[in-house]
């Protein structure tokens, strides 16, 4: 079952830092195939995975922003390299 991007309580069992692609996948907002394609494209582009997913029409900007807001709440101590997903 997909997790709710707007309910932090739906993510309480997560104990590790999650990348945005993982969050969107776990929330049912993208498919594994879309994430794989985005990660492959990221190797040749200097773009964030989220922006690539939007350009592929794999996710809405609204869902990406909700995922990023959730990521910040879940991972307050995690700092991902901005070039990585």
Beta strands, then each sheet from edge to edge (+ up, - down):
end
